[in-house]
């Protein structure tokens, strides 16, 4: 079974890095991880880390408060 995971307020990707390591250990390759942060420089940093470490992930500038508000409406 494959999963989808959101690392919101991802910063430099510390949680995503740990998650990626666990996914590899449990042979859950193909699981999609999405990293989101409000700060564009953090998103750029985590994108660079994704390439350097070979993560299967995407990163976007996201304001979770706006996203959550639209979900509740």
NORRALIN-V464362 format. One record per pair of residues at least 24 apart in sequence whose ideal C-beta (glycine too) atoms are under 10 Angstrom apart, sorted by the first residue. I is the first residue (numbers start at 0). J is the second residue. D is the distance in whole Angstrom. If there is no record, write none. Layout:
I;J;D, I;J;D
This chain:
0;27;8, 0;30;9, 1;27;7, 1;28;9, 1;29;5, 1;30;5, 1;31;8, 2;27;7, 2;29;9, 2;30;5, 2;31;8, 2;32;9, 3;30;7, 3;31;5, 3;32;8, 3;33;7, 4;30;7, 4;31;7, 4;32;5, 4;33;7, 4;34;9, 4;56;9, 5;31;10, 5;32;8, 5;33;5, 5;34;8, 5;35;7, 5;61;9, 5;63;9, 5;66;10, 6;32;6, 6;33;7, 6;34;5, 6;35;7, 6;36;9, 6;45;8, 6;56;8, 6;58;9, 7;33;9, 7;34;8, 7;35;5, 7;36;8, 7;37;10, 7;61;7, 7;63;5, 7;66;9, 7;67;10, 8;34;9, 8;35;7, 8;36;6, 8;37;7, 8;38;9, 8;41;9, 8;61;9, 8;63;7, 9;33;9, 9;34;4, 9;35;6, 9;36;5, 9;38;10, 9;41;7, 9;42;8, 9;44;9, 9;45;5, 9;48;10, 9;56;9, 9;58;7, 9;59;10, 9;61;9, 10;34;9, 10;36;6, 10;38;8, 10;41;5, 10;42;10, 10;44;8, 10;45;7, 11;36;9, 11;41;7, 11;44;5, 11;45;6, 11;47;10, 11;48;7, 12;36;9, 12;41;9, 12;42;10, 12;44;7, 12;45;4, 12;46;9, 12;47;9, 12;48;5, 12;49;7, 12;52;9, 12;54;8, 12;56;8, 12;58;8, 13;45;10, 13;48;10, 15;45;7, 15;48;8, 15;49;8, 15;52;9, 15;54;7, 15;56;6, 15;58;9, 16;45;9, 16;48;7, 16;49;10, 16;52;7, 16;54;8, 16;56;10, 18;54;9, 18;56;9, 19;48;10, 19;49;9, 19;52;7, 19;53;9, 19;54;5, 19;55;8, 19;56;7, 20;52;9, 20;54;10, 22;54;9, 22;55;8, 23;53;10, 23;54;10, 23;55;10, 27;55;10, 28;55;7, 29;55;7, 30;55;7, 30;56;9, 31;55;7, 31;56;7, 31;57;7, 32;56;4, 32;57;8, 32;58;9, 33;57;5, 33;58;8, 33;59;7, 33;61;9, 34;58;4, 34;59;8, 34;61;9, 35;59;5, 35;60;7, 35;61;3, 35;62;9, 35;63;7, 35;66;8, 36;60;7, 36;61;7, 36;62;10, 36;63;9, 37;61;7, 37;62;5, 37;63;8, 37;64;9, 37;65;10
